[in-house]
Amino acid sequence: RTFYFGPDPKAWRNWGAFDSSPVVVGGYLFWPGENGTLYKYERRQGELRRVSVMRYRVRGVAPGIESCLCVYRNYGFFCDNHGNVICVNLNTMRPVWHYDNNDDSDGTVVCREESGVPYVYTACEVDRQGEQGICYFVKLNGLNGSRVWERQIPCKRVELTGKSLDGGMYSTPLLGLGDCADMVFVNLCRNGADHVMGQLMALNTADGTIRYTVNYREFAWSSPIPFLNEKSELFVMACDAAGNIRLVQGKTGRVLCQTCMGSNFESSPIAVGNTAVVGCRGGKIYKFAIK
């Protein structure tokens, strides 16, 4: 069943869009909105009943939320368009901690438990910083919001026909699996910084050092996805705005296959067995088989 959320007259921010996707946790549905509100609904026999909301301000401003909610036990993590990373207790719908990551973030936070502690990974855009700036990729302690490490990646804004394109991270990072369990992967919009337009970057989860990069000729909004073979070897599929789709060996960064479909991939692929399905700007949906 599909549910429609209309304008909320009690929202603290007058922008009613929902760029994020809702998340179902047990008998509840959570949905963050660009109106600065995190909604909690109870699910009963195909119906939704609003239980509570969380509205917040940081330094007097109610930011909008475009990222999806990442859930770990009773904690929810998200970013907003003023650079705030927020942890909320989903039982009480009260904030637990806040981290200032400098600039607008659209990409969804990812979380993994390491030695019994949840850690979150996220990065920002170059938007409020101006024409050029830094994409701050951070690893945070999910219990208290303290920073474990920070990787600073120079990025730029570019002017397209009738539109400005901010730099940095729009996608969701990919936490490595199998032989790449100690790595995290991200698609980036460098937009000419260091003479690179787009980039797949692989980092070490322990300290944020860069293992390797795969350069693109265009920016990339699409999120990378994983494939594991029978040997637990990871292969990363990543798309860019020029219509290229690549299969990369996770451990080394070697591009095993590259195909250009000619239309901008803004959406992210979904893996089904040994296939991937992804939509593009050309009004088409593609299915790719990996053999």
KOLLUM-325781 format. One record per residue (C-alpha): residue number from 1; residue in three letters; chain; x, y, z. Coordinates in Angstrom, 3 decimals, decimal comma. Layout:
<segus>
{seq = NUM type = Ala mol = A X = X Y = Y Z = Z}
...
</segus>
This chain:
<segus>
{seq = 1 type = Arg mol = A X = 0,000 Y = 0,000 Z = 0,000}
{seq = 2 type = Thr mol = A X = 1,200 Y = 3,532 Z = -0,798}
{seq = 3 type = Phe mol = A X = 0,729 Y = 6,373 Z = 1,673}
{seq = 4 type = Tyr mol = A X = 0,749 Y = 10,096 Z = 0,865}
{seq = 5 type = Phe mol = A X = 1,931 Y = 12,685 Z = 3,376}
{seq = 6 type = Gly mol = A X = 0,464 Y = 16,135 Z = 2,840}
{seq = 7 type = Pro mol = A X = 1,553 Y = 19,530 Z = 4,229}
{seq = 8 type = Asp mol = A X = 2,072 Y = 19,748 Z = 7,974}
{seq = 9 type = Pro mol = A X = 0,812 Y = 23,115 Z = 9,304}
{seq = 10 type = Lys mol = A X = 2,757 Y = 22,581 Z = 12,559}
{seq = 11 type = Ala mol = A X = 6,136 Y = 22,108 Z = 10,862}
{seq = 12 type = Trp mol = A X = 8,821 Y = 24,615 Z = 11,812}
{seq = 13 type = Arg mol = A X = 10,130 Y = 24,824 Z = 8,236}
{seq = 14 type = Asn mol = A X = 7,959 Y = 25,794 Z = 5,285}
{seq = 15 type = Trp mol = A X = 9,096 Y = 23,212 Z = 2,737}
{seq = 16 type = Gly mol = A X = 7,004 Y = 20,064 Z = 2,505}
{seq = 17 type = Ala mol = A X = 9,104 Y = 17,833 Z = 0,223}
{seq = 18 type = Phe mol = A X = 10,145 Y = 14,284 Z = 1,149}
{seq = 19 type = Asp mol = A X = 13,405 Y = 13,392 Z = -0,600}
{seq = 20 type = Ser mol = A X = 14,050 Y = 10,651 Z = 1,950}
{seq = 21 type = Ser mol = A X = 12,581 Y = 7,153 Z = 1,983}
{seq = 22 type = Pro mol = A X = 10,548 Y = 5,884 Z = 4,962}
{seq = 23 type = Val mol = A X = 11,989 Y = 3,146 Z = 7,163}
{seq = 24 type = Val mol = A X = 9,950 Y = 0,382 Z = 8,793}
{seq = 25 type = Val mol = A X = 11,178 Y = -0,776 Z = 12,210}
{seq = 26 type = Gly mol = A X = 9,001 Y = -3,419 Z = 13,860}
{seq = 27 type = Gly mol = A X = 5,484 Y = -2,069 Z = 14,132}
{seq = 28 type = Tyr mol = A X = 6,512 Y = 1,496 Z = 13,324}
{seq = 29 type = Leu mol = A X = 7,318 Y = 3,609 Z = 10,280}
{seq = 30 type = Phe mol = A X = 9,751 Y = 6,531 Z = 10,529}
{seq = 31 type = Trp mol = A X = 10,012 Y = 9,245 Z = 7,901}
{seq = 32 type = Pro mol = A X = 12,193 Y = 12,396 Z = 8,004}
{seq = 33 type = Gly mol = A X = 11,039 Y = 15,395 Z = 5,949}
{seq = 34 type = Glu mol = A X = 12,476 Y = 18,564 Z = 4,486}
{seq = 35 type = Asn mol = A X = 10,086 Y = 20,452 Z = 6,742}
{seq = 36 type = Gly mol = A X = 12,512 Y = 19,666 Z = 9,576}
{seq = 37 type = Thr mol = A X = 10,358 Y = 16,958 Z = 11,173}
{seq = 38 type = Leu mol = A X = 10,996 Y = 13,298 Z = 11,945}
{seq = 39 type = Tyr mol = A X = 7,654 Y = 11,440 Z = 11,962}
{seq = 40 type = Lys mol = A X = 6,845 Y = 8,237 Z = 13,849}
{seq = 41 type = Tyr mol = A X = 3,807 Y = 6,213 Z = 12,771}
{seq = 42 type = Glu mol = A X = 2,344 Y = 3,039 Z = 14,189}
{seq = 43 type = Arg mol = A X = 1,441 Y = 0,397 Z = 11,591}
{seq = 44 type = Arg mol = A X = -1,781 Y = -1,534 Z = 12,094}
{seq = 45 type = Gln mol = A X = -3,437 Y = -3,709 Z = 9,432}
{seq = 46 type = Gly mol = A X = -2,341 Y = -1,526 Z = 6,528}
{seq = 47 type = Glu mol = A X = -3,130 Y = 1,732 Z = 8,304}
{seq = 48 type = Leu mol = A X = -0,800 Y = 4,342 Z = 9,778}
{seq = 49 type = Arg mol = A X = -1,439 Y = 6,273 Z = 12,982}
{seq = 50 type = Arg mol = A X = 0,846 Y = 9,140 Z = 13,907}
{seq = 51 type = Val mol = A X = 2,383 Y = 8,474 Z = 17,307}
{seq = 52 type = Ser mol = A X = 4,786 Y = 11,369 Z = 17,712}
{seq = 53 type = Val mol = A X = 7,149 Y = 13,728 Z = 15,910}
{seq = 54 type = Met mol = A X = 10,519 Y = 15,266 Z = 16,618}
{seq = 55 type = Arg mol = A X = 11,084 Y = 18,868 Z = 15,581}
{seq = 56 type = Tyr mol = A X = 14,349 Y = 20,602 Z = 16,394}
{seq = 57 type = Arg mol = A X = 16,386 Y = 23,752 Z = 15,923}
{seq = 58 type = Val mol = A X = 20,154 Y = 24,171 Z = 15,911}
{seq = 59 type = Arg mol = A X = 21,355 Y = 27,690 Z = 16,708}
{seq = 60 type = Gly mol = A X = 17,804 Y = 28,934 Z = 16,217}
{seq = 61 type = Val mol = A X = 17,329 Y = 27,372 Z = 12,757}
{seq = 62 type = Ala mol = A X = 15,061 Y = 24,452 Z = 11,814}
{seq = 63 type = Pro mol = A X = 16,970 Y = 22,616 Z = 9,045}
{seq = 64 type = Gly mol = A X = 15,459 Y = 20,338 Z = 6,402}
{seq = 65 type = Ile mol = A X = 16,188 Y = 16,598 Z = 6,260}
{seq = 66 type = Glu mol = A X = 16,871 Y = 14,982 Z = 2,877}
{seq = 67 type = Ser mol = A X = 18,762 Y = 11,890 Z = 4,059}
{seq = 68 type = Cys mol = A X = 17,016 Y = 8,670 Z = 5,022}
{seq = 69 type = Leu mol = A X = 16,998 Y = 7,396 Z = 8,581}
{seq = 70 type = Cys mol = A X = 19,651 Y = 4,838 Z = 9,561}
{seq = 71 type = Val mol = A X = 18,547 Y = 2,626 Z = 12,459}
{seq = 72 type = Tyr mol = A X = 20,604 Y = 0,769 Z = 15,039}
{seq = 73 type = Arg mol = A X = 18,534 Y = -0,828 Z = 17,804}
{seq = 74 type = Asn mol = A X = 16,571 Y = 2,068 Z = 19,332}
{seq = 75 type = Tyr mol = A X = 18,828 Y = 4,743 Z = 17,806}
{seq = 76 type = Gly mol = A X = 18,129 Y = 6,605 Z = 14,567}
{seq = 77 type = Phe mol = A X = 20,793 Y = 8,618 Z = 12,711}
{seq = 78 type = Phe mol = A X = 20,287 Y = 11,252 Z = 10,008}
{seq = 79 type = Cys mol = A X = 21,859 Y = 14,388 Z = 8,492}
{seq = 80 type = Asp mol = A X = 20,292 Y = 17,687 Z = 7,482}
{seq = 81 type = Asn mol = A X = 20,922 Y = 20,566 Z = 5,078}
{seq = 82 type = His mol = A X = 22,821 Y = 22,626 Z = 7,659}
{seq = 83 type = Gly mol = A X = 25,471 Y = 19,965 Z = 8,240}
{seq = 84 type = Asn mol = A X = 24,079 Y = 18,520 Z = 11,458}
{seq = 85 type = Val mol = A X = 24,376 Y = 14,807 Z = 12,172}
{seq = 86 type = Ile mol = A X = 21,653 Y = 13,874 Z = 14,653}
{seq = 87 type = Cys mol = A X = 21,125 Y = 10,778 Z = 16,794}
{seq = 88 type = Val mol = A X = 17,605 Y = 10,307 Z = 18,160}
{seq = 89 type = Asn mol = A X = 16,185 Y = 7,784 Z = 20,616}
{seq = 90 type = Leu mol = A X = 13,358 Y = 6,235 Z = 18,577}
{seq = 91 type = Asn mol = A X = 11,526 Y = 5,080 Z = 21,710}
{seq = 92 type = Thr mol = A X = 11,254 Y = 8,560 Z = 23,216}
{seq = 93 type = Met mol = A X = 11,768 Y = 10,601 Z = 19,989}
{seq = 94 type = Arg mol = A X = 14,271 Y = 12,768 Z = 21,839}
{seq = 95 type = Pro mol = A X = 17,728 Y = 13,734 Z = 20,535}
{seq = 96 type = Val mol = A X = 20,713 Y = 11,886 Z = 22,028}
{seq = 97 type = Trp mol = A X = 23,633 Y = 13,771 Z = 20,452}
{seq = 98 type = His mol = A X = 24,505 Y = 16,235 Z = 17,704}
{seq = 99 type = Tyr mol = A X = 27,628 Y = 16,574 Z = 15,540}
{seq = 100 type = Asp mol = A X = 28,388 Y = 19,574 Z = 13,298}
{seq = 101 type = Asn mol = A X = 29,756 Y = 18,309 Z = 9,962}
{seq = 102 type = Asn mol = A X = 30,146 Y = 21,746 Z = 8,374}
{seq = 103 type = Asp mol = A X = 27,813 Y = 21,616 Z = 5,345}
{seq = 104 type = Asp mol = A X = 24,647 Y = 20,267 Z = 3,750}
{seq = 105 type = Ser mol = A X = 24,269 Y = 16,484 Z = 3,657}
{seq = 106 type = Asp mol = A X = 21,844 Y = 14,535 Z = 1,436}
{seq = 107 type = Gly mol = A X = 23,469 Y = 11,096 Z = 1,607}
{seq = 108 type = Thr mol = A X = 22,194 Y = 8,615 Z = 4,173}
{seq = 109 type = Val mol = A X = 24,304 Y = 7,747 Z = 7,227}
{seq = 110 type = Val mol = A X = 25,483 Y = 4,129 Z = 7,443}
{seq = 111 type = Cys mol = A X = 26,215 Y = 2,278 Z = 10,689}
{seq = 112 type = Arg mol = A X = 28,128 Y = -0,840 Z = 11,692}
{seq = 113 type = Glu mol = A X = 28,824 Y = -2,414 Z = 15,065}
{seq = 114 type = Glu mol = A X = 32,541 Y = -2,896 Z = 15,694}
{seq = 115 type = Ser mol = A X = 33,676 Y = -4,643 Z = 18,894}
{seq = 116 type = Gly mol = A X = 30,256 Y = -4,052 Z = 20,416}
{seq = 117 type = Val mol = A X = 30,147 Y = -0,309 Z = 19,582}
{seq = 118 type = Pro mol = A X = 28,041 Y = 1,173 Z = 16,746}
{seq = 119 type = Tyr mol = A X = 29,966 Y = 3,533 Z = 14,458}
{seq = 120 type = Val mol = A X = 28,396 Y = 5,788 Z = 11,842}
{seq = 121 type = Tyr mol = A X = 29,939 Y = 6,984 Z = 8,578}
{seq = 122 type = Thr mol = A X = 28,812 Y = 10,024 Z = 6,624}
{seq = 123 type = Ala mol = A X = 30,054 Y = 12,948 Z = 4,532}
{seq = 124 type = Cys mol = A X = 28,853 Y = 16,395 Z = 3,477}
{seq = 125 type = Glu mol = A X = 28,592 Y = 18,443 Z = 0,285}
{seq = 126 type = Val mol = A X = 30,261 Y = 21,666 Z = -0,781}
{seq = 127 type = Asp mol = A X = 27,182 Y = 23,880 Z = -0,756}
{seq = 128 type = Arg mol = A X = 27,098 Y = 26,494 Z = 1,990}
{seq = 129 type = Gln mol = A X = 30,903 Y = 26,790 Z = 1,739}
{seq = 130 type = Gly mol = A X = 30,681 Y = 28,483 Z = -1,652}
{seq = 131 type = Glu mol = A X = 32,341 Y = 27,758 Z = -4,998}
{seq = 132 type = Gln mol = A X = 34,905 Y = 25,412 Z = -3,503}
{seq = 133 type = Gly mol = A X = 35,494 Y = 23,753 Z = -0,186}
{seq = 134 type = Ile mol = A X = 35,869 Y = 20,478 Z = 1,657}
{seq = 135 type = Cys mol = A X = 33,792 Y = 17,318 Z = 1,721}
{seq = 136 type = Tyr mol = A X = 34,250 Y = 16,114 Z = 5,304}
{seq = 137 type = Phe mol = A X = 34,016 Y = 12,318 Z = 5,488}
{seq = 138 type = Val mol = A X = 33,753 Y = 11,292 Z = 9,150}
{seq = 139 type = Lys mol = A X = 33,478 Y = 8,231 Z = 11,342}
{seq = 140 type = Leu mol = A X = 31,594 Y = 8,876 Z = 14,586}
{seq = 141 type = Asn mol = A X = 30,936 Y = 6,878 Z = 17,723}
{seq = 142 type = Gly mol = A X = 27,223 Y = 6,095 Z = 17,467}
{seq = 143 type = Leu mol = A X = 26,755 Y = 6,125 Z = 21,248}
{seq = 144 type = Asn mol = A X = 27,991 Y = 9,651 Z = 21,937}
{seq = 145 type = Gly mol = A X = 28,768 Y = 11,341 Z = 18,587}
{seq = 146 type = Ser mol = A X = 32,493 Y = 11,699 Z = 19,241}
{seq = 147 type = Arg mol = A X = 34,658 Y = 11,779 Z = 16,117}
{seq = 148 type = Val mol = A X = 36,947 Y = 8,803 Z = 15,471}
{seq = 149 type = Trp mol = A X = 38,503 Y = 10,207 Z = 12,284}
{seq = 150 type = Glu mol = A X = 37,932 Y = 12,785 Z = 9,571}
{seq = 151 type = Arg mol = A X = 39,023 Y = 12,724 Z = 5,917}
{seq = 152 type = Gln mol = A X = 39,006 Y = 16,093 Z = 4,133}
{seq = 153 type = Ile mol = A X = 38,351 Y = 15,840 Z = 0,369}
{seq = 154 type = Pro mol = A X = 38,574 Y = 19,042 Z = -1,767}
{seq = 155 type = Cys mol = A X = 35,551 Y = 19,537 Z = -4,045}
{seq = 156 type = Lys mol = A X = 34,040 Y = 22,319 Z = -6,159}
{seq = 157 type = Arg mol = A X = 30,723 Y = 23,634 Z = -7,388}
{seq = 158 type = Val mol = A X = 30,163 Y = 23,695 Z = -11,143}
{seq = 159 type = Glu mol = A X = 27,666 Y = 25,664 Z = -13,224}
{seq = 160 type = Leu mol = A X = 25,561 Y = 23,629 Z = -15,641}
{seq = 161 type = Thr mol = A X = 22,962 Y = 24,987 Z = -18,057}
{seq = 162 type = Gly mol = A X = 20,513 Y = 26,764 Z = -15,781}
{seq = 163 type = Lys mol = A X = 21,669 Y = 24,904 Z = -12,695}
{seq = 164 type = Ser mol = A X = 24,442 Y = 24,860 Z = -10,117}
{seq = 165 type = Leu mol = A X = 25,862 Y = 21,490 Z = -9,114}
{seq = 166 type = Asp mol = A X = 27,342 Y = 21,319 Z = -5,637}
{seq = 167 type = Gly mol = A X = 30,350 Y = 19,143 Z = -4,913}
{seq = 168 type = Gly mol = A X = 30,871 Y = 16,462 Z = -2,292}
{seq = 169 type = Met mol = A X = 28,809 Y = 13,406 Z = -1,421}
{seq = 170 type = Tyr mol = A X = 25,204 Y = 12,959 Z = -2,552}
{seq = 171 type = Ser mol = A X = 25,207 Y = 9,168 Z = -2,353}
{seq = 172 type = Thr mol = A X = 25,084 Y = 6,660 Z = 0,487}
{seq = 173 type = Pro mol = A X = 28,454 Y = 5,127 Z = 1,453}
{seq = 174 type = Leu mol = A X = 28,929 Y = 1,382 Z = 1,112}
{seq = 175 type = Leu mol = A X = 30,380 Y = -0,553 Z = 4,042}
{seq = 176 type = Gly mol = A X = 32,634 Y = -3,324 Z = 2,757}
{seq = 177 type = Leu mol = A X = 31,887 Y = -7,029 Z = 3,079}
{seq = 178 type = Gly mol = A X = 33,890 Y = -10,240 Z = 2,815}
{seq = 179 type = Asp mol = A X = 37,530 Y = -9,592 Z = 1,964}
{seq = 180 type = Cys mol = A X = 36,809 Y = -5,833 Z = 2,149}
{seq = 181 type = Ala mol = A X = 35,167 Y = -5,780 Z = 5,592}
{seq = 182 type = Asp mol = A X = 37,737 Y = -3,197 Z = 6,738}
{seq = 183 type = Met mol = A X = 36,857 Y = -0,741 Z = 3,944}
{seq = 184 type = Val mol = A X = 34,152 Y = 1,809 Z = 3,146}
{seq = 185 type = Phe mol = A X = 33,351 Y = 3,022 Z = -0,393}
{seq = 186 type = Val mol = A X = 31,795 Y = 6,289 Z = -1,565}
{seq = 187 type = Asn mol = A X = 30,856 Y = 7,977 Z = -4,853}
{seq = 188 type = Leu mol = A X = 31,908 Y = 11,639 Z = -4,908}
{seq = 189 type = Cys mol = A X = 31,341 Y = 14,799 Z = -6,965}
{seq = 190 type = Arg mol = A X = 34,810 Y = 16,347 Z = -7,123}
{seq = 191 type = Asn mol = A X = 33,730 Y = 18,673 Z = -9,995}
{seq = 192 type = Gly mol = A X = 37,232 Y = 19,561 Z = -11,117}
{seq = 193 type = Ala mol = A X = 39,036 Y = 19,614 Z = -7,766}
{seq = 194 type = Asp mol = A X = 42,428 Y = 17,951 Z = -8,245}
{seq = 195 type = His mol = A X = 41,453 Y = 17,694 Z = -11,957}
{seq = 196 type = Val mol = A X = 38,834 Y = 15,019 Z = -11,181}
{seq = 197 type = Met mol = A X = 35,100 Y = 15,253 Z = -11,945}
{seq = 198 type = Gly mol = A X = 33,708 Y = 12,169 Z = -10,197}
{seq = 199 type = Gln mol = A X = 35,340 Y = 9,481 Z = -8,122}
{seq = 200 type = Leu mol = A X = 34,836 Y = 6,184 Z = -6,361}
{seq = 201 type = Met mol = A X = 36,926 Y = 6,350 Z = -3,202}
{seq = 202 type = Ala mol = A X = 37,816 Y = 3,402 Z = -0,969}
{seq = 203 type = Leu mol = A X = 38,891 Y = 4,181 Z = 2,590}
{seq = 204 type = Asn mol = A X = 40,161 Y = 2,202 Z = 5,544}
{seq = 205 type = Thr mol = A X = 37,461 Y = 2,027 Z = 8,249}
{seq = 206 type = Ala mol = A X = 40,062 Y = 1,992 Z = 11,049}
{seq = 207 type = Asp mol = A X = 41,707 Y = 5,363 Z = 10,354}
{seq = 208 type = Gly mol = A X = 40,177 Y = 6,870 Z = 7,189}
{seq = 209 type = Thr mol = A X = 43,275 Y = 6,469 Z = 5,032}
{seq = 210 type = Ile mol = A X = 42,576 Y = 6,197 Z = 1,295}
{seq = 211 type = Arg mol = A X = 43,176 Y = 2,728 Z = -0,159}
{seq = 212 type = Tyr mol = A X = 42,571 Y = 3,783 Z = -3,782}
{seq = 213 type = Thr mol = A X = 40,399 Y = 5,903 Z = -6,068}
{seq = 214 type = Val mol = A X = 38,667 Y = 5,236 Z = -9,398}
{seq = 215 type = Asn mol = A X = 38,283 Y = 8,434 Z = -11,421}
{seq = 216 type = Tyr mol = A X = 35,220 Y = 9,309 Z = -13,534}
{seq = 217 type = Arg mol = A X = 34,794 Y = 11,901 Z = -16,266}
{seq = 218 type = Glu mol = A X = 31,469 Y = 12,997 Z = -14,746}
{seq = 219 type = Phe mol = A X = 29,995 Y = 13,563 Z = -11,304}
{seq = 220 type = Ala mol = A X = 28,221 Y = 10,740 Z = -9,472}
{seq = 221 type = Trp mol = A X = 25,074 Y = 10,842 Z = -7,334}
{seq = 222 type = Ser mol = A X = 24,292 Y = 7,121 Z = -7,493}
{seq = 223 type = Ser mol = A X = 25,266 Y = 4,952 Z = -4,500}
{seq = 224 type = Pro mol = A X = 27,648 Y = 1,989 Z = -4,951}
{seq = 225 type = Ile mol = A X = 26,312 Y = -1,499 Z = -4,194}
{seq = 226 type = Pro mol = A X = 28,047 Y = -4,802 Z = -3,268}
{seq = 227 type = Phe mol = A X = 28,293 Y = -8,260 Z = -4,820}
{seq = 228 type = Leu mol = A X = 30,008 Y = -11,180 Z = -3,090}
{seq = 229 type = Asn mol = A X = 31,217 Y = -14,306 Z = -4,848}
{seq = 230 type = Glu mol = A X = 31,558 Y = -17,797 Z = -3,367}
{seq = 231 type = Lys mol = A X = 35,057 Y = -16,890 Z = -2,110}
{seq = 232 type = Ser mol = A X = 33,713 Y = -13,884 Z = -0,143}
{seq = 233 type = Glu mol = A X = 35,450 Y = -11,534 Z = -2,581}
{seq = 234 type = Leu mol = A X = 33,688 Y = -8,183 Z = -2,867}
{seq = 235 type = Phe mol = A X = 32,857 Y = -6,516 Z = -6,171}
{seq = 236 type = Val mol = A X = 31,479 Y = -2,973 Z = -6,224}
{seq = 237 type = Met mol = A X = 28,993 Y = -1,745 Z = -8,834}
{seq = 238 type = Ala mol = A X = 28,949 Y = 2,017 Z = -9,287}
{seq = 239 type = Cys mol = A X = 27,241 Y = 4,368 Z = -11,764}
{seq = 240 type = Asp mol = A X = 27,930 Y = 7,968 Z = -12,838}
{seq = 241 type = Ala mol = A X = 26,123 Y = 10,880 Z = -14,493}
{seq = 242 type = Ala mol = A X = 27,556 Y = 10,102 Z = -17,939}
{seq = 243 type = Gly mol = A X = 25,646 Y = 6,817 Z = -18,010}
{seq = 244 type = Asn mol = A X = 28,610 Y = 4,613 Z = -17,166}
{seq = 245 type = Ile mol = A X = 28,150 Y = 1,570 Z = -14,980}
{seq = 246 type = Arg mol = A X = 31,272 Y = -0,128 Z = -13,617}
{seq = 247 type = Leu mol = A X = 32,113 Y = -3,335 Z = -11,831}
{seq = 248 type = Val mol = A X = 35,161 Y = -2,808 Z = -9,622}
{seq = 249 type = Gln mol = A X = 37,199 Y = -5,367 Z = -7,724}
{seq = 250 type = Gly mol = A X = 36,730 Y = -4,181 Z = -4,153}
{seq = 251 type = Lys mol = A X = 40,151 Y = -5,132 Z = -2,828}
{seq = 252 type = Thr mol = A X = 42,237 Y = -3,535 Z = -5,585}
{seq = 253 type = Gly mol = A X = 40,074 Y = -0,966 Z = -7,383}
{seq = 254 type = Arg mol = A X = 40,622 Y = -2,676 Z = -10,732}
{seq = 255 type = Val mol = A X = 37,749 Y = -1,921 Z = -13,138}
{seq = 256 type = Leu mol = A X = 36,675 Y = -5,329 Z = -14,434}
{seq = 257 type = Cys mol = A X = 33,884 Y = -4,103 Z = -16,673}
{seq = 258 type = Gln mol = A X = 32,559 Y = -0,726 Z = -17,845}
{seq = 259 type = Thr mol = A X = 29,474 Y = -0,120 Z = -19,970}
{seq = 260 type = Cys mol = A X = 28,048 Y = 3,237 Z = -21,085}
{seq = 261 type = Met mol = A X = 24,277 Y = 3,430 Z = -21,483}
{seq = 262 type = Gly mol = A X = 24,357 Y = 7,131 Z = -22,413}
{seq = 263 type = Ser mol = A X = 21,881 Y = 8,448 Z = -19,818}
{seq = 264 type = Asn mol = A X = 22,490 Y = 9,914 Z = -16,375}
{seq = 265 type = Phe mol = A X = 22,248 Y = 7,420 Z = -13,517}
{seq = 266 type = Glu mol = A X = 20,985 Y = 9,394 Z = -10,505}
{seq = 267 type = Ser mol = A X = 19,197 Y = 6,517 Z = -8,812}
{seq = 268 type = Ser mol = A X = 21,115 Y = 3,685 Z = -7,178}
{seq = 269 type = Pro mol = A X = 21,124 Y = 0,073 Z = -8,390}
{seq = 270 type = Ile mol = A X = 19,539 Y = -2,703 Z = -6,372}
{seq = 271 type = Ala mol = A X = 21,161 Y = -6,135 Z = -6,253}
{seq = 272 type = Val mol = A X = 19,035 Y = -9,243 Z = -6,805}
{seq = 273 type = Gly mol = A X = 21,124 Y = -12,416 Z = -6,806}
{seq = 274 type = Asn mol = A X = 23,751 Y = -11,969 Z = -9,497}
{seq = 275 type = Thr mol = A X = 21,826 Y = -9,162 Z = -11,217}
{seq = 276 type = Ala mol = A X = 21,435 Y = -5,424 Z = -10,712}
{seq = 277 type = Val mol = A X = 18,437 Y = -3,257 Z = -11,634}
{seq = 278 type = Val mol = A X = 18,722 Y = 0,526 Z = -12,011}
{seq = 279 type = Gly mol = A X = 16,723 Y = 3,365 Z = -13,549}
{seq = 280 type = Cys mol = A X = 18,176 Y = 6,312 Z = -15,456}
{seq = 281 type = Arg mol = A X = 17,333 Y = 9,784 Z = -16,758}
{seq = 282 type = Gly mol = A X = 16,543 Y = 8,355 Z = -20,182}
{seq = 283 type = Gly mol = A X = 13,236 Y = 6,995 Z = -18,894}
{seq = 284 type = Lys mol = A X = 14,499 Y = 3,433 Z = -18,935}
{seq = 285 type = Ile mol = A X = 15,147 Y = 0,721 Z = -16,361}
{seq = 286 type = Tyr mol = A X = 18,106 Y = -1,589 Z = -16,984}
{seq = 287 type = Lys mol = A X = 18,879 Y = -5,036 Z = -15,678}
{seq = 288 type = Phe mol = A X = 22,498 Y = -6,207 Z = -15,675}
{seq = 289 type = Ala mol = A X = 23,658 Y = -9,785 Z = -15,131}
{seq = 290 type = Ile mol = A X = 27,066 Y = -10,544 Z = -13,603}
{seq = 291 type = Lys mol = A X = 28,656 Y = -13,797 Z = -14,733}
</segus>
